Amino acid sequence: MNKLQLFYLSFLFITFSTKAQETIELQKNPYTEARYHYYLKTILLFNEYLDTETGSYNTTELRFLHPIANKAWNLRVDLPLISTNTSSINKTGIGDIGVGISYIPYLNHSKGIAFRARVISNSAADPALGSGKWVFAPAVFYGSYIKEKKLLWISSLENQLSFAGSDKRDDINTTAFENYFMYILGKNWIAADVAFRYNATNKGFPNNAFVEFGRKITSNDMAYIHPSIAFGNHKSYNYGIEVGMLILF
């Protein structure tokens, strides 16, 4: 075997070893699970129904996530279709479209830190279908496996702050501290989530919590359902239910 052949064999060995190690890392880290997958293109389609004091608010949303660069970065686009049903307003149309980008600066086999920045546009087809404001929403996430990787914990802190839009609409300044726990049972998962919020505009606490039941239909397709309830003063709704479908590719 000449030196050139030895060089190529060594190069291929190092390349495939690195690829294999990357695959192992992706399979083990907390940001590869069904509801927090940063490394594959993801389409999420869900419908959320919320019961409010004045009627109902229904959101059908298409969310697209796309890994970019070295896959430590992730692009997210949210396209909502909103329906309102009250005694005085019955409207359906495009809601406020959002675009965000995430970055994972630290990651190992069992835990990781991520940052995200979103801009939610004032793009609703009707004032009743959106906030009337442009909103900037930075967030930080901490993900960790607990109990031999059967339990996943994702904790996040996000602030939503309006910076432009209609002067006739209330400013948005809400901070949310959220904790999501997902217990993995083979192809199924059970999750619970609680979000504590403080709305600095109206001095309210529009908190909410949900339980979630999900199942992998195929290796790349999964579905979930989660009922939710709101609590705290100035809550934005009473109770709700969300049904969603995720496709990874």
N, C-alpha and C positions, 0 to 999 in steps of 0.2 A: 504494500500500500504506500503510494507516494505521499509527499507532504500536502499536496493540494487536496487529495482525497480525504486525508485525515482532517484537514481544516474544514472541509464541507461537512463531514460527519459530525465533527465537534459543534459546528454552527447549528446544524439541524437538531442535535441533541439539546443544546442550550435553548433553542427556540421553542421546541415542543415541550420541554420541561417548564419553561416560563408560561406557555399557554395553559398547560395542565394546572400549574399552580394558580394562575388567574381564575381558571374554572372552579377549582376547589375553594378559593376565597369567595367567589361569587355565590357558590352554593351554601356557604356557611354564614355569611354576614347577615345582620338583621334587616338590611334594606333590599333583600331579595324575596321577602314574603309577599303573599298575594296582594295585600292592600297597600304595600309600600315598595313597589318594584322600580328601582332606578336604572336597571341595566338592560331592559328590553323595551322596545316600543310597546306602548300600552294604550288601549282604547277602553275607556270606562263610559258606559251608558247607564244612567240611573234616572229614576223618577222619585221625587220626594213630595209628599202631601203634608201640609201643615194646617192644623186647625187654629184659627186666631179668634180674638174677641169679636171681630167684625165679619168673619166669614172664613174663607179658605185661601191658601196660597199654594200653588202647585208648580214645581220646577221639573222640567225634563231637560237633562243636561248631557252634552257630549263632551268628554274630557280626553284630550290627547296628550300623552307624554312621550318624549323622544330623547334618548341619551345622546349627548354630543361630546366632542373632543375626546378625552380619554375615558369617557363614561363616568367620571366623577361629577360631570355637569349634566343637568337634565332640564329640558324645556317643557313647559306645561301651557296648554291653551284650554280655556273653558268657554263653551258655547251654550248658553242657557236659553231655553224656551219657557216663558213664564205665563201662567194663567192665574187670574185673580177672580174671586167670586164672592161679592158682598152684596148687601141690599141695594147699593147705589152704583157699584162698579163691577162690570163683567168684561174683562179684557184678556186677550191672548196675543203674545208677540215676543220678539227677541228681547232678552234681558241685557244686563250689563256684562259684556264680554271681558274676560280676564286673561292676562298673559303673565307667566311667572318663570323664573329660572332658579334652579337649586344647585348647590355645590356641596360636595362631601370632602372636607379637608382631613378628616381622621376616620380610620376604619380598621378594625381587626376582625378576628373570627367571631367575636360575640358582641361587639358594641361599636357604635359609631356616632359621629356628630355631623349634622348637616345644617346648612343655612339656605333660606329661600327668600326671594324678593318677588312680590307680585304687584302688578298694576291692574286695577279693576276700572274699566273705562265707563264713562257716562254715555252708554250706547243704547240704552233701552228704547224700544220703539214708542213707548208711552211713559209719562212720568209715574204712572201707577205700577209700572213693571220694573222699576229700578230705583236707585238711591238718589239720582239727580246729581251725583258727585263723582269726581275722579278720586280714586283711593289708592294710596301706596301702603303695602302690607309686608313689612319685613318679619321674618320668623326664624327661630333657631329650634332644632330638633335634637333629641338624644334618644338613640335606640339601643336596646340591650336585650339579650336573651337571659331568661331566668329559668332555673330548674331544668337543666340538661336540654335546653333548646326546645322545650315543649311550650314555654310561655314567653311571648314577646311583649316587651314594654316599649312604647313610643311616647315620649313626653315632648311637648312643644310649648313655646311661648311666642305669641304673635301680637303685633299691634297694627290696627287698621286706622289710617289717618287720611282724611280727605284734604286735598290741596287745590282743588279747583271744582267748578261746577256752578249749579244754580244757587243764587243768593237766597232764593225762597225756600230752599231745603235745609234741614238741620245739618250742621257739620258732623262728621263721623270721627270719633276718637274712642276706639274700643280696644282694650287689651284682653287677650284670652290666654289662660293657662290650661292646657288640655293633657289628659293622660289616657292612653289607649292600651288595653291589655288584650292580647289575642292568645288563646290556648289552642294548640294545634293537635288535632286528632286524626292522623292519617290524611285523608282527602278532605276532611271537614275542619272547620274552626268555629270556636265560640269566642266572642269578644265582648268587652264592656268598655265604655268610654264615658268620661265625665269632663266637662269643660266649664271652668269658672271664668266669668267675664266681668269686666267693669267698664261701663259706658260713661265716659267722663262728660259727655254732653248733657245727659239727663240725670246723671248721678245714680244710675241704676245698675242692677246685677242680672242681666239676661242670661242666666246659666242654663245648661241643658245636659242630659245624660241619655245614653242609649245602650241597648244590648244588641248584639249582632250574631247571626247564624249564617255561615257560609260553607260552600262546598265546591271543590274542584270537579268540574264536569269532564274535562279532558286535562291533559298536562298543561295546556295553554289557555283554557277557558274556565271561568269560575263565576258563580253567582252568589248573591247574598241578600239578606233582608234584615232590616233593623228598625224596630219601633223605638221611638224616643219620647222624652217628656221634658218640658221646660220648667224651670223653677227660679225663684228670686223676683225681686220687684222690678217692674218695667220689662218683664219677659216679653220676647217677640212673638211667641206662640204658646199654645197650651200643650198639644201633643202632636206627634207626627209619625209617619212611617215612610221608609225608603227601601226601594228594591233596585238592585243594580246588577250589571253584567260586566265582567272584565275580560278582555282579550289581550293576551301577550303574544308578541311575534317579533 
